[in-house]
Amino acid sequence: MTLRFLGTTSDDGDCPTLYEIEGTDEILVQGERETDPEHLAQLRDVKDSETFVRVPRSLLTRYAPRSDAPELQPFASISHLFSDFKHTAWRLEARCGYASDRNSPKWPRFLAGEDIARDPDNAWRENVRVQTAKGKRFGRVRLVDEPPTQGQEFLLASAPSNIAAGEDIRYLTRSQARELRLPDHDFWLFDSKILARFAFDDEDTTLGVYVTQDPAEVLAACQVRDAAWHHAVRTEEFARPVRSTM
């Protein structure tokens, strides 16, 4: 089963850390193993398979989920949020590629070397124009491998259309993201209070989203957004060195 990084209070990337075991209601805790014999002697009903770790109270206070694990629901169930949000809609894109892009009519044009930077508005970009005209903000940070995958190059090549519509799209290398202890899952964050986390299959097809307003999960997503936004660079700045190596 997949582990999903929830958060850490460690500054050096070692421990302690909390993970969610996806598809279950269980949390995995990483910490220093308890070795004090007096403490071990006081533990109750210990199984041979069990071990014990120490973590600071602040880790559980900040990152332990406070509500039941959300159920997977269709992506269409959150479509209204892209117009109903009040201030900001922010996306972390962490995958190496997306099936929706490979199934796009633009994909064969991209493979043929055509310029896909300036396409006519579609329903998505029209909505972005409407919402940003009201003073709302759409932002994304895309994690990029070194060198970029074909799917990441496709998104970079097509980004100008979304930027022209009003999106602020920025890029961060995967190595930087790992240094910052950012998660490797995609999500949308609306108004710093509604989190929609994506689920994908092994073919990069979207299976749905987990939607939550759990304070710990939303706080962790806000911290991810702030760290990623601070270190990421704008599309035009990132594209220059990438184009020079293509």
FIKOLZA-1660 file (N, C-alpha, C; in steps of 0.1 Angstrom, whole numbers, plus 5000, padded with zeros to 4 digits):
% residues 246
   i   px   py   pz ch aa at
   1 5008 4988 5000  A  M  N
   1 5000 5000 5000  A  M CA
   1 5009 5013 5000  A  M  C
   2 5004 5023 4994  A  T  N
   2 5011 5036 4993  A  T CA
   2 5011 5043 5006  A  T  C
   3 5023 5049 5009  A  L  N
   3 5024 5058 5021  A  L CA
   3 5023 5072 5015  A  L  C
   4 5016 5080 5023  A  R  N
   4 5014 5094 5019  A  R CA
   4 5020 5103 5030  A  R  C
   5 5030 5111 5027  A  F  N
   5 5037 5119 5037  A  F CA
   5 5027 5130 5042  A  F  C
   6 5026 5130 5055  A  L  N
   6 5017 5140 5062  A  L CA
   6 5025 5152 5067  A  L  C
   7 5036 5150 5074  A  G  N
   7 5044 5161 5079  A  G CA
   7 5055 5156 5088  A  G  C
   8 5064 5166 5091  A  T  N
   8 5075 5163 5100  A  T CA
   8 5079 5175 5108  A  T  C
   9 5084 5174 5120  A  T  N
   9 5089 5185 5127  A  T CA
   9 5104 5185 5127  A  T  C
  10 5110 5176 5119  A  S  N
  10 5125 5176 5118  A  S CA
  10 5130 5186 5108  A  S  C
  11 5141 5192 5112  A  D  N
  11 5148 5202 5103  A  D CA
  11 5158 5196 5094  A  D  C
  12 5163 5184 5098  A  D  N
  12 5174 5178 5090  A  D CA
  12 5169 5166 5081  A  D  C
  13 5156 5164 5081  A  G  N
  13 5151 5153 5072  A  G CA
  13 5152 5139 5077  A  G  C
  14 5155 5137 5090  A  D  N
  14 5156 5124 5095  A  D CA
  14 5143 5119 5101  A  D  C
  15 5139 5123 5112  A  C  N
  15 5127 5120 5119  A  C CA
  15 5124 5130 5129  A  C  C
  16 5113 5131 5135  A  P  N
  16 5101 5122 5133  A  P CA
  16 5092 5126 5122  A  P  C
  17 5084 5117 5117  A  T  N
  17 5075 5120 5106  A  T CA
  17 5063 5111 5107  A  T  C
  18 5052 5117 5102  A  L  N
  18 5039 5109 5101  A  L CA
  18 5036 5106 5086  A  L  C
  19 5031 5094 5084  A  Y  N
  19 5026 5090 5071  A  Y CA
  19 5012 5085 5072  A  Y  C
  20 5004 5086 5062  A  E  N
  20 4991 5079 5061  A  E CA
  20 4993 5067 5052  A  E  C
  21 4987 5056 5056  A  I  N
  21 4987 5044 5048  A  I CA
  21 4974 5044 5040  A  I  C
  22 4976 5048 5027  A  E  N
  22 4964 5050 5018  A  E CA
  22 4956 5038 5017  A  E  C
  23 4943 5041 5017  A  G  N
  23 4933 5030 5016  A  G CA
  23 4929 5024 5030  A  G  C
  24 4935 5030 5040  A  T  N
  24 4932 5025 5054  A  T CA
  24 4930 5037 5063  A  T  C
  25 4926 5034 5075  A  D  N
  25 4925 5044 5086  A  D CA
  25 4937 5045 5095  A  D  C
  26 4949 5039 5090  A  E  N
  26 4961 5038 5098  A  E CA
  26 4971 5049 5095  A  E  C
  27 4978 5053 5105  A  I  N
  27 4989 5062 5104  A  I CA
  27 5002 5055 5108  A  I  C
  28 5012 5057 5100  A  L  N
  28 5026 5052 5103  A  L CA
  28 5034 5063 5109  A  L  C
  29 5041 5060 5120  A  V  N
  29 5049 5070 5128  A  V CA
  29 5064 5066 5127  A  V  C
  30 5072 5075 5122  A  Q  N
  30 5086 5073 5122  A  Q CA
  30 5093 5081 5133  A  Q  C
  31 5101 5075 5141  A  G  N
  31 5107 5082 5152  A  G CA
  31 5119 5074 5157  A  G  C
  32 5125 5079 5168  A  E  N
  32 5136 5072 5174  A  E CA
  32 5131 5060 5182  A  E  C
  33 5137 5048 5180  A  R  N
  33 5133 5036 5187  A  R CA
  33 5134 5038 5202  A  R  C
  34 5124 5034 5210  A  E  N
  34 5125 5034 5225  A  E CA
  34 5134 5023 5230  A  E  C
  35 5144 5026 5237  A  T  N
  35 5154 5016 5242  A  T CA
  35 5155 5016 5257  A  T  C
  36 5149 5026 5264  A  D  N
  36 5150 5027 5278  A  D CA
  36 5144 5014 5285  A  D  C
  37 5151 5006 5292  A  P  N
  37 5146 4994 5298  A  P CA
  37 5134 4996 5308  A  P  C
  38 5136 5007 5315  A  E  N
  38 5125 5010 5325  A  E CA
  38 5112 5014 5318  A  E  C
  39 5113 5021 5307  A  H  N
  39 5101 5024 5299  A  H CA
  39 5095 5012 5293  A  H  C
  40 5103 5003 5287  A  L  N
  40 5099 4991 5281  A  L CA
  40 5092 4982 5290  A  L  C
  41 5097 4982 5303  A  A  N
  41 5091 4973 5313  A  A CA
  41 5077 4977 5317  A  A  C
  42 5074 4990 5315  A  Q  N
  42 5061 4995 5319  A  Q CA
  42 5050 4994 5308  A  Q  C
  43 5054 4990 5296  A  L  N
  43 5044 4989 5285  A  L CA
  43 5035 4977 5287  A  L  C
  44 5023 4979 5282  A  R  N
  44 5013 4969 5285  A  R CA
  44 5009 4961 5272  A  R  C
  45 5006 4948 5274  A  D  N
  45 5001 4939 5264  A  D CA
  45 5009 4940 5251  A  D  C
  46 5022 4938 5252  A  V  N
  46 5031 4939 5241  A  V CA
  46 5032 4926 5233  A  V  C
  47 5030 4928 5220  A  K  N
  47 5032 4916 5211  A  K CA
  47 5046 4915 5206  A  K  C
  48 5050 4903 5202  A  D  N
  48 5064 4902 5197  A  D CA
  48 5066 4910 5185  A  D  C
  49 5056 4913 5177  A  S  N
  49 5057 4920 5164  A  S CA
  49 5058 4935 5166  A  S  C
  50 5056 4940 5178  A  E  N
  50 5054 4954 5180  A  E CA
  50 5068 4961 5184  A  E  C
  51 5069 4973 5180  A  T  N
  51 5080 4981 5184  A  T CA
  51 5075 4995 5188  A  T  C
  52 5084 5003 5194  A  F  N
  52 5079 5016 5200  A  F CA
  52 5089 5027 5196  A  F  C
  53 5084 5039 5193  A  V  N
  53 5092 5050 5189  A  V CA
  53 5088 5062 5197  A  V  C
  54 5097 5072 5198  A  R  N
  54 5094 5084 5205  A  R CA
  54 5092 5095 5194  A  R  C
  55 5082 5103 5197  A  V  N
  55 5080 5115 5188  A  V CA
  55 5076 5127 5197  A  V  C
  56 5079 5139 5193  A  P  N
  56 5075 5150 5201  A  P CA
  56 5060 5153 5200  A  P  C
  57 5054 5158 5210  A  R  N
  57 5040 5161 5210  A  R CA
  57 5036 5170 5199  A  R  C
  58 5045 5179 5195  A  S  N
  58 5042 5189 5185  A  S CA
  58 5039 5182 5171  A  S  C
  59 5045 5171 5169  A  L  N
  59 5043 5163 5156  A  L CA
  59 5028 5159 5155  A  L  C
  60 5023 5153 5166  A  L  N
  60 5009 5149 5166  A  L CA
  60 5000 5161 5166  A  L  C
  61 5003 5171 5173  A  T  N
  61 4995 5183 5174  A  T CA
  61 4993 5190 5160  A  T  C
  62 5004 5190 5153  A  R  N
  62 5004 5197 5140  A  R CA
  62 4998 5188 5129  A  R  C
  63 5001 5175 5129  A  Y  N
  63 4999 5168 5116  A  Y CA
  63 4990 5156 5118  A  Y  C
  64 4987 5151 5130  A  A  N
  64 4978 5140 5132  A  A CA
  64 4964 5143 5127  A  A  C
  65 4958 5136 5117  A  P  N
  65 4944 5139 5113  A  P CA
  65 4934 5139 5124  A  P  C
  66 4925 5148 5123  A  R  N
  66 4915 5149 5134  A  R CA
  66 4901 5145 5130  A  R  C
  67 4900 5139 5118  A  S  N
  67 4887 5134 5113  A  S CA
  67 4889 5121 5106  A  S  C
  68 4879 5114 5103  A  D  N
  68 4880 5101 5096  A  D CA
  68 4886 5104 5082  A  D  C
  69 4892 5093 5077  A  A  N
  69 4898 5094 5063  A  A CA
  69 4887 5097 5053  A  A  C
  70 4889 5106 5044  A  P  N
  70 4878 5109 5034  A  P CA
  70 4877 5098 5024  A  P  C
  71 4865 5097 5018  A  E  N
  71 4863 5087 5008  A  E CA
  71 4867 5092 4994  A  E  C
  72 4871 5083 4985  A  L  N
  72 4874 5087 4971  A  L CA
  72 4861 5091 4964  A  L  C
  73 4862 5103 4957  A  Q  N
  73 4850 5107 4950  A  Q CA
  73 4854 5112 4936  A  Q  C
  74 4845 5113 4926  A  P  N
  74 4849 5117 4913  A  P CA
  74 4854 5131 4913  A  P  C
  75 4864 5133 4904  A  F  N
  75 4869 5147 4902  A  F CA
  75 4858 5157 4899  A  F  C
  76 4848 5153 4892  A  A  N
  76 4837 5162 4889  A  A CA
  76 4830 5167 4901  A  A  C
  77 4831 5160 4912  A  S  N
  77 4824 5165 4924  A  S CA
  77 4830 5178 4930  A  S  C
  78 4842 5182 4925  A  I  N
  78 4848 5194 4930  A  I CA
  78 4848 5205 4919  A  I  C
  79 4842 5202 4908  A  S  N
  79 4842 5212 4897  A  S CA
  79 4837 5225 4900  A  S  C
  80 4827 5226 4909  A  H  N
  80 4821 5239 4913  A  H CA
  80 4831 5247 4921  A  H  C
  81 4841 5241 4928  A  L  N
  81 4850 5249 4936  A  L CA
  81 4859 5258 4927  A  L  C
  82 4861 5255 4915  A  F  N
  82 4869 5263 4906  A  F CA
  82 4862 5277 4902  A  F  C
  83 4850 5278 4905  A  S  N
  83 4843 5291 4904  A  S CA
  83 4838 5296 4917  A  S  C
  84 4835 5287 4926  A  D  N
  84 4830 5291 4939  A  D CA
  84 4841 5296 4949  A  D  C
  85 4853 5293 4947  A  F  N
  85 4863 5297 4957  A  F CA
  85 4864 5313 4957  A  F  C
  86 4868 5318 4969  A  K  N
  86 4868 5332 4972  A  K CA
  86 4880 5339 4968  A  K  C
  87 4892 5333 4971  A  H  N
  87 4905 5340 4970  A  H CA
  87 4915 5333 4961  A  H  C
  88 4919 5320 4965  A  T  N
  88 4930 5314 4958  A  T CA
  88 4926 5299 4955  A  T  C
  89 4930 5294 4944  A  A  N
  89 4930 5280 4940  A  A CA
  89 4944 5277 4936  A  A  C
  90 4950 5267 4944  A  W  N
  90 4965 5264 4942  A  W CA
  90 4967 5250 4940  A  W  C
  91 4976 5246 4931  A  R  N
  91 4978 5232 4927  A  R CA
  91 4993 5228 4928  A  R  C
  92 4995 5217 4934  A  L  N
  92 5008 5210 4933  A  L CA
  92 5007 5199 4923  A  L  C
  93 5016 5199 4913  A  E  N
  93 5017 5188 4903  A  E CA
  93 5030 5181 4905  A  E  C
  94 5029 5169 4909  A  A  N
  94 5041 5161 4913  A  A CA
  94 5044 5149 4904  A  A  C
  95 5036 5146 4895  A  R  N
  95 5038 5134 4887  A  R CA
  95 5047 5136 4876  A  R  C
  96 5052 5125 4870  A  C  N
  96 5061 5126 4859  A  C CA
  96 5053 5128 4846  A  C  C
  97 5041 5125 4846  A  G  N
  97 5032 5127 4834  A  G CA
  97 5018 5123 4838  A  G  C
  98 5008 5127 4829  A  Y  N
  98 4994 5125 4831  A  Y CA
  98 4988 5119 4819  A  Y  C
  99 4979 5109 4821  A  A  N
  99 4972 5102 4810  A  A CA
  99 4964 5112 4803  A  A  C
 100 4958 5122 4810  A  S  N
 100 4949 5131 4803  A  S CA
 100 4957 5140 4793  A  S  C
 101 4970 5142 4795  A  D  N
 101 4978 5149 4786  A  D CA
 101 4981 5141 4774  A  D  C
 102 4984 5128 4776  A  R  N
 102 4988 5119 4765  A  R CA
 102 4976 5116 4756  A  R  C
 103 4964 5118 4762  A  N  N
 103 4951 5116 4754  A  N CA
 103 4946 5129 4748  A  N  C
 104 4953 5140 4750  A  S  N
 104 4949 5152 4745  A  S CA
 104 4952 5153 4730  A  S  C
 105 4943 5161 4722  A  P  N
 105 4946 5163 4708  A  P CA
 105 4960 5170 4706  A  P  C
 106 4964 5177 4716  A  K  N
 106 4977 5185 4714  A  K CA
 106 4989 5175 4715  A  K  C
 107 4987 5164 4721  A  W  N
 107 4999 5155 4723  A  W CA
 107 5006 5151 4710  A  W  C
 108 4998 5146 4700  A  P  N
 108 5005 5143 4687  A  P CA
 108 5012 5155 4681  A  P  C
 109 5005 5166 4682  A  R  N
 109 5011 5179 4677  A  R CA
 109 5024 5182 4684  A  R  C
 110 5024 5180 4697  A  F  N
 110 5037 5182 4705  A  F CA
 110 5048 5172 4700  A  F  C
 111 5044 5160 4698  A  L  N
 111 5054 5150 4694  A  L CA
 111 5059 5153 4680  A  L  C
 112 5051 5159 4672  A  A  N
 112 5055 5163 4658  A  A CA
 112 5063 5175 4658  A  A  C
 113 5066 5182 4669  A  G  N
 113 5074 5194 4670  A  G CA
 113 5066 5206 4667  A  G  C
 114 5053 5206 4667  A  E  N
 114 5045 5218 4665  A  E CA
 114 5045 5227 4677  A  E  C
 115 5043 5240 4675  A  D  N
 115 5042 5249 4686  A  D CA
 115 5028 5248 4692  A  D  C
 116 5027 5244 4705  A  I  N
 116 5014 5243 4712  A  I CA
 116 5013 5254 4723  A  I  C
 117 5021 5264 4722  A  A  N
 117 5022 5274 4732  A  A CA
 117 5009 5283 4733  A  A  C
 118 5003 5285 4721  A  R  N
 118 4992 5295 4720  A  R CA
 118 4980 5288 4714  A  R  C
 119 4972 5282 4722  A  D  N
 119 4959 5276 4717  A  D CA
 119 4947 5285 4720  A  D  C
 120 4937 5284 4713  A  P  N
 120 4924 5291 4716  A  P CA
 120 4919 5287 4730  A  P  C
 121 4912 5296 4736  A  D  N
 121 4906 5294 4749  A  D CA
 121 4897 5281 4749  A  D  C
 122 4898 5274 4760  A  N  N
 122 4888 5263 4762  A  N CA
 122 4880 5266 4775  A  N  C
 123 4872 5257 4779  A  A  N
 123 4863 5260 4791  A  A CA
 123 4872 5263 4803  A  A  C
 124 4883 5256 4805  A  W  N
 124 4892 5259 4817  A  W CA
 124 4897 5273 4816  A  W  C
 125 4903 5277 4805  A  R  N
 125 4909 5290 4804  A  R CA
 125 4899 5301 4805  A  R  C
 126 4887 5299 4799  A  E  N
 126 4877 5309 4800  A  E CA
 126 4873 5311 4814  A  E  C
 127 4872 5301 4822  A  N  N
 127 4868 5302 4836  A  N CA
 127 4880 5309 4844  A  N  C
 128 4892 5306 4840  A  V  N
 128 4903 5313 4847  A  V CA
 128 4902 5328 4844  A  V  C
 129 4899 5332 4832  A  R  N
 129 4898 5346 4829  A  R CA
 129 4887 5353 4837  A  R  C
 130 4876 5346 4838  A  V  N
 130 4864 5351 4845  A  V CA
 130 4868 5353 4860  A  V  C
 131 4874 5343 4866  A  Q  N
 131 4877 5343 4880  A  Q CA
 131 4888 5353 4884  A  Q  C
 132 4899 5354 4875  A  T  N
 132 4910 5363 4878  A  T CA
 132 4905 5377 4876  A  T  C
 133 4896 5380 4867  A  A  N
 133 4890 5393 4865  A  A CA
 133 4883 5398 4877  A  A  C
 134 4879 5389 4886  A  K  N
 134 4873 5392 4899  A  K CA
 134 4883 5394 4910  A  K  C
 135 4896 5393 4907  A  G  N
 135 4906 5394 4917  A  G CA
 135 4910 5382 4923  A  G  C
 136 4905 5370 4919  A  K  N
 136 4909 5357 4924  A  K CA
 136 4922 5353 4918  A  K  C
 137 4929 5343 4924  A  R  N
 137 4942 5339 4919  A  R CA
 137 4942 5324 4917  A  R  C
 138 4947 5320 4905  A  F  N
 138 4951 5306 4903  A  F CA
 138 4966 5304 4902  A  F  C
 139 4971 5295 4910  A  G  N
 139 4985 5292 4910  A  G CA
 139 4988 5278 4910  A  G  C
 140 5000 5274 4904  A  R  N
 140 5005 5260 4903  A  R CA
 140 5020 5260 4906  A  R  C
 141 5024 5250 4912  A  V  N
 141 5039 5246 4912  A  V CA
 141 5040 5232 4906  A  V  C
 142 5048 5231 4896  A  R  N
 142 5050 5218 4889  A  R CA
 142 5064 5213 4893  A  R  C
 143 5065 5201 4898  A  L  N
 143 5078 5194 4901  A  L CA
 143 5083 5189 4888  A  L  C
 144 5096 5190 4885  A  V  N
 144 5102 5186 4873  A  V CA
 144 5114 5178 4876  A  V  C
 145 5115 5167 4869  A  D  N
 145 5127 5158 4870  A  D CA
 145 5139 5164 4862  A  D  C
 146 5151 5159 4864  A  E  N
 146 5163 5164 4857  A  E CA
 146 5170 5152 4851  A  E  C
 147 5168 5151 4837  A  P  N
 147 5161 5160 4828  A  P CA
 147 5146 5158 4829  A  P  C
 148 5139 5168 4823  A  P  N
 148 5124 5166 4824  A  P CA
 148 5119 5154 4816  A  P  C
 149 5108 5148 4821  A  T  N
 149 5102 5138 4813  A  T CA
 149 5094 5144 4801  A  T  C
 150 5090 5135 4792  A  Q  N
 150 5083 5140 4780  A  Q CA
 150 5070 5146 4785  A  Q  C
 151 5063 5141 4795  A  G  N
 151 5051 5147 4799  A  G CA
 151 5053 5160 4805  A  G  C
 152 5064 5162 4812  A  Q  N
 152 5067 5175 4818  A  Q CA
 152 5071 5185 4808  A  Q  C
 153 5078 5181 4797  A  E  N
 153 5081 5190 4786  A  E CA
 153 5068 5194 4779  A  E  C
 154 5059 5185 4778  A  F  N
 154 5046 5189 4772  A  F CA
 154 5039 5200 4779  A  F  C
 155 5038 5199 4793  A  L  N
 155 5032 5209 4801  A  L CA
 155 5039 5222 4800  A  L  C
 156 5053 5222 4800  A  L  N
 156 5060 5234 4798  A  L CA
 156 5058 5241 4785  A  L  C
 157 5057 5233 4774  A  A  N
 157 5054 5238 4761  A  A CA
 157 5040 5244 4760  A  A  C
 158 5031 5239 4767  A  S  N
 158 5017 5244 4766  A  S CA
 158 5013 5254 4777  A  S  C
 159 5022 5257 4786  A  A  N
 159 5019 5266 4797  A  A CA
 159 5015 5280 4793  A  A  C
 160 5021 5286 4782  A  P  N
 160 5018 5300 4779  A  P CA
 160 5003 5302 4777  A  P  C
 161 4996 5293 4772  A  S  N
 161 4981 5295 4770  A  S CA
 161 4974 5297 4784  A  S  C
 162 4978 5289 4794  A  N  N
 162 4972 5290 4807  A  N CA
 162 4977 5303 4814  A  N  C
 163 4989 5307 4812  A  I  N
 163 4994 5319 4818  A  I CA
 163 4988 5331 4812  A  I  C
 164 4985 5331 4799  A  A  N
 164 4979 5342 4792  A  A CA
 164 4964 5344 4797  A  A  C
 165 4958 5333 4801  A  A  N
 165 4945 5333 4807  A  A CA
 165 4944 5339 4821  A  A  C
 166 4956 5338 4828  A  G  N
 166 4956 5344 4841  A  G CA
 166 4963 5335 4852  A  G  C
 167 4967 5323 4849  A  E  N
 167 4973 5314 4858  A  E CA
 167 4988 5319 4861  A  E  C
 168 4992 5317 4873  A  D  N
 168 5006 5319 4877  A  D CA
 168 5012 5305 4879  A  D  C
 169 5020 5300 4869  A  I  N
 169 5026 5287 4870  A  I CA
 169 5041 5287 4872  A  I  C
 170 5045 5280 4882  A  R  N
 170 5059 5280 4886  A  R CA
 170 5065 5266 4886  A  R  C
 171 5078 5265 4886  A  Y  N
 171 5085 5252 4885  A  Y CA
 171 5095 5250 4896  A  Y  C
 172 5096 5238 4900  A  L  N
 172 5106 5234 4911  A  L CA
 172 5112 5221 4907  A  L  C
 173 5125 5219 4908  A  T  N
 173 5130 5206 4905  A  T CA
 173 5127 5196 4916  A  T  C
 174 5126 5183 4912  A  R  N
 174 5123 5173 4922  A  R CA
 174 5133 5172 4933  A  R  C
 175 5146 5174 4929  A  S  N
 175 5156 5174 4939  A  S CA
 175 5154 5185 4950  A  S  C
 176 5150 5197 4945  A  Q  N
 176 5147 5207 4955  A  Q CA
 176 5135 5204 4964  A  Q  C
 177 5125 5198 4957  A  A  N
 177 5113 5194 4965  A  A CA
 177 5117 5184 4976  A  A  C
 178 5126 5175 4973  A  R  N
 178 5129 5165 4983  A  R CA
 178 5137 5171 4994  A  R  C
 179 5146 5181 4991  A  E  N
 179 5153 5188 5001  A  E CA
 179 5143 5195 5010  A  E  C
 180 5132 5200 5004  A  L  N
 180 5122 5208 5012  A  L CA
 180 5112 5199 5019  A  L  C
 181 5114 5186 5017  A  R  N
 181 5105 5176 5023  A  R CA
 181 5090 5178 5018  A  R  C
 182 5089 5181 5005  A  L  N
 182 5076 5183 5000  A  L CA
 182 5070 5169 4996  A  L  C
 183 5057 5167 4996  A  P  N
 183 5051 5155 4993  A  P CA
 183 5052 5152 4978  A  P  C
 184 5049 5139 4974  A  D  N
 184 5050 5135 4960  A  D CA
 184 5036 5132 4955  A  D  C
 185 5025 5138 4961  A  H  N
 185 5012 5136 4956  A  H CA
 185 5006 5150 4951  A  H  C
 186 4997 5149 4942  A  D  N
 186 4990 5161 4936  A  D CA
 186 4978 5165 4945  A  D  C
 187 4976 5178 4946  A  F  N
 187 4964 5183 4952  A  F CA
 187 4961 5197 4948  A  F  C
 188 4948 5200 4950  A  W  N
 188 4943 5214 4949  A  W CA
 188 4940 5219 4963  A  W  C
 189 4943 5231 4965  A  L  N
 189 4940 5238 4978  A  L CA
 189 4932 5250 4975  A  L  C
 190 4920 5251 4981  A  F  N
 190 4911 5262 4978  A  F CA
 190 4909 5271 4991  A  F  C
 191 4913 5283 4989  A  D  N
 191 4911 5293 5000  A  D CA
 191 4917 5289 5013  A  D  C
 192 4928 5281 5012  A  S  N
 192 4935 5276 5024  A  S CA
 192 4926 5269 5034  A  S  C
 193 4915 5263 5029  A  K  N
 193 4906 5256 5039  A  K CA
 193 4900 5243 5033  A  K  C
 194 4900 5241 5020  A  I  N
 194 4895 5229 5014  A  I CA
 194 4906 5222 5006  A  I  C
 195 4909 5210 5009  A  L  N
 195 4920 5202 5002  A  L CA
 195 4914 5191 4994  A  L  C
 196 4918 5190 4982  A  A  N
 196 4914 5179 4973  A  A CA
 196 4926 5172 4968  A  A  C
 197 4929 5160 4973  A  R  N
 197 4941 5153 4970  A  R CA
 197 4937 5142 4959  A  R  C
 198 4946 5142 4949  A  F  N
 198 4943 5133 4937  A  F CA
 198 4947 5118 4941  A  F  C
 199 4940 5109 4934  A  A  N
 199 4944 5095 4934  A  A CA
 199 4946 5091 4919  A  A  C
 200 4957 5084 4916  A  F  N
 200 4960 5080 4903  A  F CA
 200 4962 5065 4902  A  F  C
 201 4960 5059 4891  A  D  N
 201 4965 5045 4889  A  D CA
 201 4979 5045 4883  A  D  C
 202 4984 5033 4881  A  D  N
 202 4998 5031 4876  A  D CA
 202 5000 5037 4862  A  D  C
 203 4989 5040 4855  A  E  N
 203 4990 5045 4841  A  E CA
 203 4988 5060 4841  A  E  C
 204 4988 5067 4853  A  D  N
 204 4987 5081 4854  A  D CA
 204 4973 5086 4851  A  D  C
 205 4963 5078 4852  A  T  N
 205 4949 5081 4850  A  T CA
 205 4943 5086 4864  A  T  C
 206 4936 5097 4864  A  T  N
 206 4930 5102 4876  A  T CA
 206 4918 5092 4880  A  T  C
 207 4919 5087 4892  A  L  N
 207 4908 5078 4898  A  L CA
 207 4898 5086 4905  A  L  C
 208 4902 5098 4910  A  G  N
 208 4893 5106 4918  A  G CA
 208 4900 5115 4928  A  G  C
 209 4894 5121 4937  A  V  N
 209 4900 5129 4947  A  V CA
 209 4895 5126 4961  A  V  C
 210 4903 5129 4971  A  Y  N
 210 4899 5128 4985  A  Y CA
 210 4898 5143 4990  A  Y  C
 211 4886 5146 4994  A  V  N
 211 4883 5160 4998  A  V CA
 211 4882 5161 5013  A  V  C
 212 4889 5170 5019  A  T  N
 212 4889 5172 5033  A  T CA
 212 4890 5186 5038  A  T  C
 213 4885 5189 5049  A  Q  N
 213 4888 5202 5056  A  Q CA
 213 4894 5200 5069  A  Q  C
 214 4900 5188 5071  A  D  N
 214 4907 5184 5084  A  D CA
 214 4917 5195 5086  A  D  C
 215 4917 5201 5098  A  P  N
 215 4927 5212 5101  A  P CA
 215 4941 5208 5099  A  P  C
 216 4945 5196 5104  A  A  N
 216 4959 5192 5103  A  A CA
 216 4963 5190 5088  A  A  C
 217 4954 5184 5080  A  E  N
 217 4958 5182 5066  A  E CA
 217 4958 5195 5058  A  E  C
 218 4949 5204 5061  A  V  N
 218 4949 5216 5054  A  V CA
 218 4961 5225 5058  A  V  C
 219 4965 5224 5071  A  L  N
 219 4977 5232 5075  A  L CA
 219 4989 5226 5068  A  L  C
 220 4990 5213 5067  A  A  N
 220 5002 5207 5061  A  A CA
 220 5003 5212 5046  A  A  C
 221 4991 5212 5039  A  A  N
 221 4991 5216 5025  A  A CA
 221 4994 5231 5024  A  A  C
 222 4990 5239 5033  A  C  N
 222 4994 5253 5033  A  C CA
 222 5009 5255 5035  A  C  C
 223 5015 5247 5043  A  Q  N
 223 5029 5248 5045  A  Q CA
 223 5037 5243 5033  A  Q  C
 224 5031 5233 5026  A  V  N
 224 5037 5228 5013  A  V CA
 224 5036 5240 5003  A  V  C
 225 5025 5246 5002  A  R  N
 225 5023 5257 4992  A  R CA
 225 5033 5268 4995  A  R  C
 226 5034 5272 5007  A  D  N
 226 5043 5283 5011  A  D CA
 226 5058 5280 5007  A  D  C
 227 5062 5268 5011  A  A  N
 227 5076 5264 5008  A  A CA
 227 5078 5263 4993  A  A  C
 228 5069 5256 4986  A  A  N
 228 5071 5255 4972  A  A CA
 228 5070 5268 4964  A  A  C
 229 5061 5276 4968  A  W  N
 229 5060 5289 4961  A  W CA
 229 5072 5298 4963  A  W  C
 230 5078 5297 4975  A  H  N
 230 5090 5305 4978  A  H CA
 230 5102 5301 4970  A  H  C
 231 5103 5289 4967  A  H  N
 231 5115 5284 4960  A  H CA
 231 5113 5282 4945  A  H  C
 232 5101 5281 4940  A  A  N
 232 5098 5278 4926  A  A CA
 232 5101 5291 4918  A  A  C
 233 5103 5289 4905  A  V  N
 233 5106 5300 4896  A  V CA
 233 5095 5300 4886  A  V  C
 234 5093 5312 4880  A  R  N
 234 5083 5314 4870  A  R CA
 234 5086 5307 4857  A  R  C
 235 5075 5304 4850  A  T  N
 235 5077 5296 4838  A  T CA
 235 5087 5301 4828  A  T  C
 236 5087 5314 4825  A  E  N
 236 5096 5319 4816  A  E CA
 236 5110 5318 4820  A  E  C
 237 5113 5319 4833  A  E  N
 237 5127 5318 4838  A  E CA
 237 5131 5303 4837  A  E  C
 238 5122 5294 4841  A  F  N
 238 5126 5280 4841  A  F CA
 238 5127 5275 4826  A  F  C
 239 5119 5280 4817  A  A  N
 239 5119 5275 4803  A  A CA
 239 5132 5278 4796  A  A  C
 240 5139 5289 4799  A  R  N
 240 5151 5292 4792  A  R CA
 240 5162 5282 4792  A  R  C
 241 5166 5277 4804  A  P  N
 241 5177 5267 4804  A  P CA
 241 5172 5253 4799  A  P  C
 242 5158 5250 4801  A  V  N
 242 5153 5238 4796  A  V CA
 242 5154 5238 4780  A  V  C
 243 5149 5249 4774  A  R  N
 243 5150 5249 4759  A  R CA
 243 5164 5248 4754  A  R  C
 244 5173 5253 4761  A  S  N
 244 5187 5253 4756  A  S CA
 244 5193 5239 4756  A  S  C
 245 5187 5229 4763  A  T  N
 245 5192 5216 4763  A  T CA
 245 5183 5206 4755  A  T  C
 246 5172 5211 4749  A  M  N
 246 5163 5203 4742  A  M CA
 246 5168 5202 4727  A  M  C
% end
